[in-house]
Amino acid sequence: MTPYDHSPSAIEAYGFVPHDHALTVNRSDVRDRGRTRLARRIGWGTAVTFGVLLAFGAVQHFTSHHAAVAAMEARQQAVPKVRVEPVKVTTAPRDLSLPGTTMAFESATIFARQSGYVGDRRVDIGSKVKAGDVLAVITAPEIDDQLTQARAQLIQMQAALKQAQANHGLAAATDRRTVELVSQGWQSKQQGDTDRANLDAQAASVGVAQANISAQQAQVARLEKEKAYEQVIAPFDGVITQRSIDTGSLVTADSTSGSSMFAIARTNVLRVQINVPQDAVPGLKEGVVADITVPEMPGRTFTGHVARTAEALQAGTRTLLVEVDVDNADGALAAGVYCTVKFEVPRTNPVLEIPAEALIFNRDGTQVAVYQDGKANIRKVSLAEDDGDHVDIATGLQPNDQVIVSLPVDLTDGAPVAVRDMKAQTAKAGS
């Protein structure tokens, strides 16, 4: 065994721990005791810190709760300040904007009045024409031949009339002589009767010839009109909006299956048709000014006047068809355009007007809070019209009422309220 043998047998043999081994054991105990003290200190520090934080949190919670309770009590006891607006009685014209459609003032579909072939087409779609302008020429040689024949027959009948008139003159002269000779006894009464009957027959022949001429003249006039129909004429000033034929096309003048040739529209003046709701009808009369705007033409307004109304509302929509005439001499507007028509409709009766922000919408319906004797009096109202910024009240308010504007959400009926800047509000109401 060596002096430094630290084995268990050596310790048992010597009865003590060798010097170096005892030193090692003491150092280990010191380290263990140091770790224990450090752990205790950390534990106490953590506990103290946690306790401080817990106490701080409790104090903060108590302070916040106390402040919240105080604020709630103050809010419950405080009288809210509100802004009020007087109810306005207005007779100003009502602004009314409605959709409309532009239409040609006059429009017509032109059919052939004479059968034949189109020999000359002189206009096309978009052509501007004047009343009486020739749009197309129809070739109808059969009518030309019939007219020539009818005119020749008229000449023949006129010659026959002259012959009948000559025979009538001769018969009249003969009758005068016979009457004189019969009275003197130189001619028999039989001859006198014969000559008088011949005179009557010649007079009848003249009448028949004149009647034949009148009938033939009517026939010639009819054929001349049919020949005139070979030229298709514009019925009024306008623009060609449709063309259905071309040079060489066969057209017929049948009343049921006639050929459509052109469509023409007068657009220097346009009709704007609007369906006006029932509530605006009483004030909308002829002559009311209308401003027309088109979405595709921003910044430009066309002015017109109510020219005519249907005088009866449509049963299905309860609307009145109204037409506004608009000058379109420059051709800026086209027929069939969607537009917006704004009217200033005179009011038949004064109305009560309030700001839209004074309205209350909830499960009880539409309501308004009225300032009365320092309290909020909530009333149910019915609306007549709403333009976004202001509303017209039909029932529920009086002209001398003052409504609360932008009222608190928790305001109840009968709750006390105070008016902001009462002097300014009173001055405004008086003005």
Wavefront OBJ file of the C-alpha trace (Angstrom):
o trace
v 0.000 0.000 0.000
v 1.141 3.461 -0.765
v 0.586 6.472 1.516
v -1.726 7.877 -1.094
v -3.857 4.881 -1.569
v -7.414 6.050 -1.189
v -9.103 2.812 -1.718
v -11.663 1.588 0.821
v -9.284 -1.133 2.002
v -6.626 1.439 2.772
v -9.023 3.594 4.722
v -10.217 0.560 6.680
v -6.595 -0.444 7.353
v -5.361 2.920 8.582
v -8.598 4.038 10.280
v -8.533 7.531 8.798
v -8.731 9.232 5.468
v -5.498 10.229 3.976
v -4.708 13.934 4.054
v -5.331 14.697 0.392
v -8.613 12.823 0.410
v -9.957 14.776 3.387
v -9.130 18.030 1.641
v -11.106 16.983 -1.393
v -14.132 16.053 0.732
v -14.141 19.435 2.568
v -14.036 21.407 -0.644
v -17.040 19.496 -1.997
v -19.059 20.258 1.139
v -18.257 23.939 0.846
v -19.409 24.016 -2.711
v -22.686 22.236 -1.851
v -23.399 24.656 1.002
v -22.711 27.610 -1.316
v -25.085 26.295 -3.930
v -27.772 25.810 -1.293
v -27.438 29.358 0.028
v -27.552 30.745 -3.575
v -30.673 28.736 -4.367
v -32.334 30.015 -1.197
v -31.475 33.599 -2.048
v -32.821 33.229 -5.616
v -36.018 31.638 -4.290
v -36.562 34.420 -1.789
v -35.823 37.027 -4.444
v -38.299 35.486 -6.851
v -40.967 35.247 -4.184
v -40.441 38.885 -3.161
v -40.546 40.030 -6.798
v -43.731 38.056 -7.492
v -45.309 39.476 -4.366
v -44.416 43.022 -5.394
v -45.816 42.505 -8.879
v -48.971 40.936 -7.478
v -49.452 43.835 -5.117
v -48.839 46.344 -7.944
v -51.364 44.570 -10.182
v -53.951 44.558 -7.416
v -53.434 48.272 -6.864
v -53.741 48.979 -10.610
v -56.885 46.857 -10.917
v -58.451 48.592 -7.952
v -57.529 52.003 -9.358
v -58.922 51.185 -12.857
v -62.118 49.749 -11.440
v -62.611 52.760 -9.232
v -61.993 55.109 -12.200
v -64.413 53.154 -14.402
v -67.107 53.237 -11.744
v -66.536 56.949 -11.249
v -66.681 57.593 -15.005
v -69.873 55.567 -15.330
v -71.487 57.436 -12.455
v -70.368 60.758 -13.953
v -71.728 59.776 -17.369
v -75.002 58.723 -15.840
v -75.314 61.935 -13.920
v -74.044 64.245 -16.723
v -76.537 65.958 -19.045
v -75.468 65.404 -22.690
v -75.014 68.502 -24.829
v -76.712 68.291 -28.203
v -77.059 70.412 -31.337
v -80.562 71.317 -32.446
v -81.972 72.531 -35.756
v -85.370 74.199 -36.249
v -87.913 72.528 -38.496
v -87.935 74.420 -41.789
v -91.167 75.159 -43.607
v -90.358 75.341 -47.305
v -92.303 76.109 -50.460
v -89.267 75.959 -52.732
v -89.620 73.827 -55.879
v -88.853 70.189 -55.454
v -85.798 68.823 -57.261
v -86.730 65.676 -59.145
v -84.297 63.640 -61.258
v -85.625 60.801 -63.411
v -84.285 58.651 -66.254
v -85.535 59.428 -69.736
v -85.133 58.436 -73.377
v -84.745 60.745 -76.360
v -86.984 60.170 -79.363
v -87.308 61.794 -82.763
v -89.977 64.481 -82.840
v -91.374 62.882 -85.989
v -90.556 59.555 -87.587
v -92.008 57.674 -90.527
v -91.438 54.505 -92.509
v -91.749 55.195 -96.227
v -93.394 52.517 -98.392
v -93.710 52.277 -102.152
v -96.950 53.714 -103.553
v -96.141 52.456 -107.038
v -94.985 48.994 -108.114
v -91.881 48.728 -110.239
v -88.107 48.648 -110.158
v -85.939 51.202 -108.366
v -84.294 53.100 -111.165
v -82.437 55.648 -109.031
v -81.680 55.699 -105.288
v -80.511 59.146 -104.228
v -80.065 58.890 -100.436
v -78.536 56.531 -97.923
v -78.424 56.061 -94.145
v -77.487 59.333 -92.459
v -78.486 61.536 -95.404
v -80.073 64.796 -94.284
v -83.056 65.702 -96.454
v -85.604 68.478 -96.768
v -89.344 68.105 -97.210
v -90.054 67.421 -100.903
v -86.614 66.033 -101.736
v -86.635 63.007 -104.068
v -85.332 59.974 -102.225
v -85.640 57.427 -105.036
v -87.225 57.015 -108.498
v -89.273 53.936 -109.416
v -89.416 52.813 -113.033
v -92.959 51.719 -114.060
v -93.372 51.774 -117.899
v -96.839 50.234 -117.674
v -98.149 53.335 -115.941
v -96.548 55.556 -118.578
v -98.298 53.614 -121.341
v -101.640 53.695 -119.535
v -101.318 57.430 -119.025
v -100.534 58.034 -122.718
v -103.555 55.961 -123.733
v -105.820 57.723 -121.254
v -104.750 61.135 -122.514
v -105.414 60.115 -126.142
v -108.869 58.858 -125.194
v -109.521 62.167 -123.462
v -108.693 64.008 -126.675
v -111.079 61.743 -128.569
v -113.854 62.435 -126.102
v -113.249 66.162 -126.282
v -113.613 65.954 -130.080
v -116.825 63.942 -129.655
v -118.124 66.664 -127.340
v -117.477 69.314 -129.972
v -119.321 67.222 -132.554
v -122.238 66.723 -130.200
v -122.346 70.435 -129.459
v -122.375 71.173 -133.226
v -125.231 68.725 -133.789
v -127.063 70.303 -130.863
v -126.667 73.764 -132.408
v -127.944 72.568 -135.761
v -130.918 70.852 -134.136
v -131.724 74.020 -132.213
v -131.675 76.118 -135.380
v -133.838 73.591 -137.232
v -136.329 73.512 -134.388
v -136.669 77.294 -134.396
v -137.381 77.326 -138.145
v -139.830 74.447 -137.906
v -141.765 76.153 -135.119
v -142.160 79.281 -137.267
v -143.221 77.333 -140.364
v -145.684 75.212 -138.392
v -147.294 78.375 -137.036
v -147.656 79.693 -140.619
v -148.976 76.360 -141.869
v -146.042 75.602 -144.105
v -144.930 72.585 -142.036
v -146.944 69.893 -140.406
v -147.137 69.556 -136.685
v -145.528 66.129 -137.014
v -142.406 67.693 -138.431
v -142.389 70.189 -135.631
v -142.518 67.391 -133.015
v -139.739 65.517 -134.830
v -137.383 68.476 -134.888
v -138.071 69.245 -131.211
v -137.328 65.618 -130.230
v -134.116 65.732 -132.265
v -133.075 68.850 -130.354
v -133.602 67.076 -127.013
v -131.609 64.055 -128.244
v -128.713 66.261 -129.313
v -128.768 68.010 -125.929
v -128.567 64.607 -124.217
v -125.649 63.654 -126.473
v -123.808 66.774 -125.350
v -124.409 65.827 -121.719
v -123.141 62.279 -122.275
v -120.022 63.607 -123.996
v -119.311 65.989 -121.134
v -119.766 63.194 -118.586
v -117.413 60.934 -120.545
v -114.833 63.699 -120.574
v -115.135 64.177 -116.798
v -114.673 60.436 -116.213
v -111.691 60.307 -118.531
v -110.153 63.348 -116.894
v -110.423 61.566 -113.530
v -108.744 58.523 -115.040
v -105.921 60.669 -116.397
v -105.533 62.395 -113.039
v -105.331 59.022 -111.249
v -102.671 57.780 -113.620
v -100.763 61.041 -113.264
v -100.758 60.582 -109.486
v -99.557 57.031 -109.880
v -96.823 58.298 -112.152
v -95.971 60.934 -109.522
v -95.584 58.105 -107.019
v -92.666 56.897 -109.120
v -90.750 59.614 -107.285
v -90.416 58.820 -103.575
v -90.577 62.145 -101.710
v -89.408 63.089 -98.188
v -92.475 64.025 -96.103
v -90.558 66.380 -93.751
v -87.083 67.636 -92.912
v -85.034 64.934 -91.281
v -82.373 62.288 -91.564
v -82.563 58.855 -93.184
v -82.239 56.277 -90.416
v -82.926 53.110 -92.440
v -82.592 52.005 -96.083
v -84.218 48.795 -97.295
v -83.780 49.020 -101.088
v -81.087 49.523 -103.669
v -80.995 50.402 -107.335
v -82.740 47.625 -109.274
v -84.800 46.391 -106.306
v -88.377 45.366 -107.094
v -90.934 47.164 -104.947
v -94.682 46.615 -104.718
v -97.460 48.986 -103.711
v -99.695 46.361 -102.118
v -101.383 47.666 -98.964
v -100.631 44.478 -96.976
v -97.298 43.345 -98.375
v -95.902 46.626 -99.619
v -92.171 47.205 -99.699
v -90.564 49.353 -97.025
v -88.024 51.627 -98.651
v -86.739 54.119 -96.061
v -87.183 55.263 -92.475
v -86.851 58.979 -91.796
v -86.682 60.851 -88.494
v -86.902 64.506 -87.630
v -84.162 65.185 -85.057
v -83.761 68.976 -85.047
v -86.245 68.806 -82.168
v -86.325 65.773 -79.876
v -88.967 64.406 -77.565
v -87.684 63.151 -74.201
v -90.073 60.659 -72.637
v -90.119 60.290 -68.839
v -92.304 58.204 -66.539
v -93.070 60.458 -63.573
v -94.153 58.831 -60.259
v -97.553 59.611 -58.836
v -96.338 61.808 -55.952
v -94.754 64.317 -58.368
v -97.624 64.479 -60.858
v -99.706 67.266 -59.228
v -96.954 69.872 -59.607
v -95.697 68.820 -63.029
v -97.548 70.910 -65.601
v -96.879 71.995 -69.168
v -94.139 74.605 -69.345
v -92.075 73.335 -66.392
v -88.360 73.660 -67.184
v -86.317 70.473 -67.518
v -82.518 70.066 -67.657
v -81.298 67.057 -69.626
v -77.864 65.512 -69.166
v -76.270 62.565 -70.944
v -73.592 60.421 -69.229
v -71.439 60.410 -72.366
v -71.468 64.227 -72.563
v -70.233 65.430 -69.149
v -70.417 69.139 -68.474
v -73.168 69.841 -71.014
v -76.808 70.442 -70.134
v -79.697 70.637 -72.595
v -82.718 72.705 -71.592
v -86.284 71.855 -72.516
v -89.858 72.325 -71.354
v -92.676 69.958 -70.551
v -94.704 69.988 -73.776
v -97.368 67.359 -73.149
v -98.483 64.646 -70.744
v -100.573 61.516 -71.125
v -103.125 62.955 -68.645
v -103.630 59.455 -67.191
v -101.358 57.297 -65.033
v -100.393 53.813 -66.123
v -102.202 51.313 -63.927
v -99.273 48.901 -63.599
v -96.598 51.418 -62.543
v -98.626 54.390 -61.259
v -96.539 56.688 -63.412
v -97.458 59.451 -65.859
v -95.870 59.582 -69.311
v -94.416 63.068 -69.810
v -92.745 64.455 -72.935
v -90.175 67.245 -72.902
v -89.298 69.007 -76.156
v -85.586 69.806 -76.570
v -84.035 71.917 -79.308
v -81.406 69.897 -81.167
v -80.578 72.164 -84.093
v -76.866 71.345 -83.833
v -77.547 67.598 -83.890
v -75.607 66.979 -80.671
v -78.214 64.550 -79.377
v -79.297 61.374 -81.116
v -82.657 59.668 -80.893
v -82.816 56.675 -78.556
v -80.244 57.981 -76.043
v -80.563 57.298 -72.291
v -80.470 60.532 -70.302
v -81.253 62.046 -66.913
v -83.981 64.682 -66.677
v -84.021 67.081 -63.739
v -87.168 69.031 -62.934
v -87.857 71.814 -60.472
v -91.396 70.796 -59.631
v -93.507 73.508 -57.954
v -94.940 72.375 -54.629
v -98.691 72.391 -54.228
v -98.400 72.648 -50.412
v -95.668 73.745 -47.945
v -93.601 70.900 -46.475
v -91.571 70.429 -43.276
v -87.859 69.890 -43.901
v -85.185 68.674 -41.459
v -81.561 67.524 -41.800
v -81.197 63.857 -42.651
v -78.808 63.353 -39.725
v -81.682 63.985 -37.323
v -83.370 60.715 -38.255
v -83.318 57.681 -35.960
v -83.700 54.232 -37.488
v -84.373 51.320 -35.163
v -86.827 48.509 -34.574
v -89.530 51.067 -33.699
v -89.327 52.577 -37.185
v -88.250 56.030 -38.290
v -88.090 58.518 -35.435
v -86.870 62.022 -34.595
v -85.779 63.442 -31.240
v -87.386 66.833 -30.562
v -85.890 69.258 -28.030
v -88.680 70.309 -25.667
v -88.330 71.966 -22.251
v -84.790 70.687 -21.716
v -85.663 67.101 -22.585
v -85.529 64.841 -25.625
v -88.980 63.953 -26.898
v -88.699 61.062 -29.371
v -91.463 61.005 -31.984
v -92.302 58.626 -34.778
v -92.407 60.306 -38.194
v -93.210 59.386 -41.774
v -91.083 60.625 -44.662
v -92.381 62.332 -47.788
v -89.091 62.675 -49.653
v -85.386 62.113 -49.029
v -82.703 63.798 -51.141
v -79.770 62.634 -49.014
v -78.962 65.864 -47.126
v -82.492 66.811 -46.120
v -85.767 64.972 -45.722
v -89.354 66.132 -46.029
v -91.592 65.047 -43.156
v -95.162 64.044 -43.917
v -96.393 63.493 -40.359
v -95.010 63.609 -36.808
v -93.600 67.155 -36.524
v -94.889 70.707 -36.139
v -93.497 73.860 -37.797
v -92.206 75.298 -34.475
v -90.358 72.120 -33.391
v -86.602 71.875 -32.937
v -84.992 68.543 -33.759
v -81.851 67.152 -32.164
v -79.088 66.545 -34.700
v -76.457 63.818 -34.283
v -77.935 62.723 -30.992
v -76.147 60.249 -28.645
v -76.860 56.607 -29.372
v -78.030 55.918 -25.803
v -80.455 58.841 -25.651
v -83.877 57.784 -24.414
v -87.277 59.410 -24.533
v -87.603 62.040 -21.828
v -83.876 62.162 -21.042
v -82.566 65.625 -20.034
v -80.355 67.324 -22.618
v -78.569 70.647 -22.923
v -78.219 72.646 -26.115
v -74.757 73.599 -27.279
v -74.390 77.383 -27.583
v -78.030 78.134 -26.851
v -77.710 81.782 -27.939
v -76.450 80.844 -31.410
v -79.137 78.194 -31.758
v -81.858 80.700 -30.757
v -80.558 83.301 -33.207
v -80.453 80.737 -36.001
v -83.997 79.608 -35.235
v -85.208 83.235 -35.276
v -83.556 83.924 -38.620
l 1 2 3 4 5 6 7 8 9 10 11 12 13 14 15 16 17 18 19 20 21 22 23 24 25 26 27 28 29 30 31 32 33 34 35 36 37 38 39 40 41 42 43 44 45 46 47 48 49 50 51 52 53 54 55 56 57 58 59 60 61 62 63 64 65 66 67 68 69 70 71 72 73 74 75 76 77 78 79 80 81 82 83 84 85 86 87 88 89 90 91 92 93 94 95 96 97 98 99 100 101 102 103 104 105 106 107 108 109 110 111 112 113 114 115 116 117 118 119 120 121 122 123 124 125 126 127 128 129 130 131 132 133 134 135 136 137 138 139 140 141 142 143 144 145 146 147 148 149 150 151 152 153 154 155 156 157 158 159 160 161 162 163 164 165 166 167 168 169 170 171 172 173 174 175 176 177 178 179 180 181 182 183 184 185 186 187 188 189 190 191 192 193 194 195 196 197 198 199 200 201 202 203 204 205 206 207 208 209 210 211 212 213 214 215 216 217 218 219 220 221 222 223 224 225 226 227 228 229 230 231 232 233 234 235 236 237 238 239 240 241 242 243 244 245 246 247 248 249 250 251 252 253 254 255 256 257 258 259 260 261 262 263 264 265 266 267 268 269 270 271 272 273 274 275 276 277 278 279 280 281 282 283 284 285 286 287 288 289 290 291 292 293 294 295 296 297 298 299 300 301 302 303 304 305 306 307 308 309 310 311 312 313 314 315 316 317 318 319 320 321 322 323 324 325 326 327 328 329 330 331 332 333 334 335 336 337 338 339 340 341 342 343 344 345 346 347 348 349 350 351 352 353 354 355 356 357 358 359 360 361 362 363 364 365 366 367 368 369 370 371 372 373 374 375 376 377 378 379 380 381 382 383 384 385 386 387 388 389 390 391 392 393 394 395 396 397 398 399 400 401 402 403 404 405 406 407 408 409 410 411 412 413 414 415 416 417 418 419 420 421 422 423 424 425 426 427 428 429 430 431
